[in-house]
Amino acid sequence: MAGIPLYFVDLQDDLDDFGFEDYGPDCDSMRITAFLDIPGQDNLTPLARLEKYAFSDNIFNRQIIARGLLDVFRDFSNNEEDFLTVMEIVVRLSEDAEPTVRTELMEQIPPIAIFLQESRPKFPTAFFEYLMPIVVRYLTDVNNQVRKAGQEALLILLEQDLVAQSDIENKVCPILLDLSAPDSDDEYKVEAVNIICKMASMLSRTTVEHVLLPRFCELCSDGKLFQVRKICAANFGDICNAVGQEATERLLIPKFFELCSDSVWGMRKACAECFMAVSYTTSPEVRRSKLSPLFISLISDTCRWVRQAAFQSLGPFISTFANPSSAGLYIREDGTLSIWPDGNSSNNVTSLSSSTNATLSSSEQPMEIKPESTTEETAAEANKKLSVENLNKDTREESSDCCTNPGEDVSGLSQGDKVAAGVIEVTKESSFPGTNSKLQSAEDVFNTFLYWRPPLPDISQDLELIQFKTEKHKDSCSVPCNNCVASSEIKKVLESLQEHIDDPDVQAQVQVLSAALRAAQFDSVGDYETKKMEASSGKLQNKSILDEMAVSGATCNQVKEDTLSSSAFQDNVSGQSGTSVLKSADSEEQHRGTSVIVKKEPEKNPPLEDDKSKLQDIIPQPLLDQYLSMTDPARAQTVDTEIAKHCAYSLPGVALTLGRQNWHCLKDTYETLASDVQWKVRRTLAFSIHELAVILGDQLTAADLVPVFNGFLKDLDEVRIGVLKHLYDFLKLLHADKRREYLYQLQEFVVTDNSRNWRFRYELAEQLILILELYNPNDVYDYLRHIALTLCSDKVSEVRWISFKLVVAILQKFYTNNANALGLNFINELVVRFRHCSKWVGRQAFAFICQAVVEEECMPVDQFVEHLLPSLLSLSSDPVPNVRVLLAKALRQTLLEKAYFKSVGNPHLEAAEETILALQSDRDQDVSFFATIKLKQGNLDNTNIEKQN
């Protein structure tokens, strides 16, 4: 109201004529149109005076009337004739030539409509006949400000559901369709498409799909104005949500593809930002087959800003593939994520024959194996242990370990061998369909039928003998032709990629192709050498272990030379013979119970085991690869400096999507983020570690999250606060023995980097109140009691008051669990520390604790009157009035209201009443007031606040 007199400067003479001299900045309680009620020299009625000023030649008069229309309707709504007269005045005022008057009028339409709906039974008729036409007409007003006011008013009316569906379809939509027509003015078209996109979520699906959707699709292809296409791209998700899945996939997805390939980078950036919303309204098939490749094109865009927006949306987009039930989780009615009652990790492993991902998951989770075990299975376990001990072996050894002879029983393979075999097969078939590989398919290498059935007798020697006779003429060929072709094609691709080796995406492709090259080479050379070794098996059996070690040493030198050579991929072919001979000899020695450990220098390229561990089938693999690359330092330089923070923010959603059986895909990335140099990245992880623990379950949490959690406990306060806020949520997911390890570490939260950060200690006290239920009374007494007493002596009042509640909760813990001895010891300590404290704040705290103990009934009454009541009553002689005030409140408002003290003949009632009488005659007015007046519970909090102030 204070700004209104600025419009009244030129009206002061007119107002003086009506006795309105006192109108000024101090008249805030006065209505804007109050001058209509003041009798003047014209002897006009208020309604006639309204009409006079509404059509005055003075612009400011008309502005004031327009601004005060709500008050006018309140005054004249009781009389039907006066109400209709006011409506006609409003209609005439809406045709005012001054844009500011029309703007003021339109801003009042929504509150007037709300008032009429609440106060008048005939609201629909009055609104639709008089006010709604004004709103529709202002959408095409010549003045930009008036149009914007009309658009805002329309959105408010739609949001409040004040516009009938018929008016929307017959009045509003035709106007918007005309304004957005191809031959419409550019400014009108931009405004029209903007209002169409905003109102789509407020209309019925039928109206949007049949009336607005065809025009929206046309606007998405508007070649004249990029602003129109940009608005469509920015609001594409809302439109998809408004029309549903069927219309989205049939009409909108093709338009979305056009916008994602638009020549203007702003359009592509807007599409990347709304990608998650579009994905939510599509089916899983469309999401996987169409949207995923489209998103990969955006994340590889030539424009940095498009790539930045795409990487920020990558995690949310991946989360649209989530299915909590397949991850062993479910969503409760309150929206929280919880574990199935039988949802341990081992029960959530899906059928292993369905996909490579299922095969990978079995290596992460323990599986129940039937008692029938064979010699081959025992040997496979030995091979697995050997592979674990030799993590630094090169990719050629790992590839040859994964290969199986045609007659070998696959049930005897270790889990890692089965996985690797499947990975090599998939890589070769996907890259080179014409390659005739002898590796079995992933489905043949491992499925539930072969895994659980008793193993078949080993007839591999008979098969090898037959194959040796039929293929003897091929022995002279060292490398099969088809494998030569495959290797040469891979080498050509690798040579073409060397020019772009600085690109992280190209580096990833080089790693995959290098692994495929080595797999193809070893497949061919390994088969040839195996046949050669079979022909001369007698000689090999006579070979000594020293000879084998000599060969392995030569192989190590060859590997080192290959690694340092610039043409390593070409030189690998000539260095395979020694390795194959060695591996064959190793397998023979292991069959006889002898184990040979070979140490080699690690190659520059990561081993195939690392590539294999990232495979899954929940989401398209390129999406996961791009997400995992967000921790690459090169991404921070070429895309976004905060890309690691976005990766950390969306990691729980990605983990939920992949499920705990695929956690191995994200484990390395999570550890990298947890050790990031930016504290904002670590802080983001700290705030979500409890949610990730729910997703992963207790086993993976103890193995992978607890070390990270321990690191966060020693981090900066900005990171520790994230752990502290959800400390109870995380600890309750751990086993009891693991949980006890944190009892001593909880004391570290009392110390902060900045002593002024009192909210940190306040949060600690709140969490400790919850954590009490996780530990037994002895642990609470030995560890948490000291923290509670330390917080009770904090310099900040807020920390002390919440700590007093913690003390009461500890007492309740003791007596609830029948630990009366611990409770008595704690009471004695409270009496010594607070009742006999030299500072009055401590004695006041004792009175508050006693009052809270009685209110919460956390201990038996007989224990209270014996151990606490005498010390409490003795505070009546305290020299500080603030202590006696709190004592008076505790006695009058809490203690004497309990049934125990109301019983006749209670020996303790007399002592309490004597204390109350003494406090009623206290020399301090506040003490006597609270000792005399029995306050209602509703006024109690206000009195406490006033007293503290």
Secondary structure, 3 states (H helix, E strand, C coil): CCCHHHHHHHHHHHHHHCCCCCCCCCCCCCCCCHHHHCCCCCCCCHHHHHHHHHCCCCHHHHHHHHHCHHHHHHHHCCCHHHHHHHHHHHHHHCCCCCHHHHHHHHHHHHHHHHHHHHHCCCHHHHHHHHHHHHHHHHCCCCCHHHHHHHHHHHHHHHHCCCCCHHHHHHHHHHHHHHHCCCCCCHHHHHHHHHHHHHHHHHCCHHHHHHHHHHHHHHHHCCCCCHHHHHHHHHCHHHHHHHHCHHHHHHHHHHHHHHHHCCCCHHHHHHHHHCHHHHHHCCCHHHHHHHHHHHHHHHHCCCCHHHHHHHHHHHHHHHHCCCCCCCCCEEECCCCCEEECCCCCHHHHCCCCCCCHHHHHHHHHCCCCCCCCCCHHHHHHHHHHHHHHHCCCCCHHHHHHHHCCCCCCCHHHCCHHHHHHHHHHHHHHHHHCCCCCCCCCCHHHHCCHHHHHCCCCCCCHHHHHHHHHHHCHHHCCCCCCHHHHHHHHHHHHHHHHHHHHCCCHHHHHHHHHHHHHHHHHHHHHHHHHHHHHHHHCHHHHHCCCHHHHHHHHHHHHHHHHHHHHCCCHHHHCHHHHHHHHHHHHHHHHHHHCCCCCCCCCCCCCCCCHHHHHCCCCCCCCHHHHHHHHHHHCHHHHHHCCCCHHHHHHHHHHHHHHHHCHHHCHHHHHHHHHHHCCCCHHHHHHHHHHHHHHHHHHHHHHHHHHHHHHHHHHHCCCHHHHHHHHHCHHHHHCCCCHHHHHCCCCHHHHHHCCCCCCCHHHHHHHHHHHHHHHHHCCHHHHHHHHHHHHHHHHCCCCHHHHHHHHHHHHHHHHHHHHCCCHHHHHHHHHHHHHHHHCCCCHHHHHHHHHHHHHHHHHCCCCHHHHHHHCHHHHHHHHHCCCHHHHHHHHHHHHHHHHHCHHHHCCCCHHHHHHHHHHHHHHCCCCHHHHHHHHCCCCHHHHHHHHHHHHC
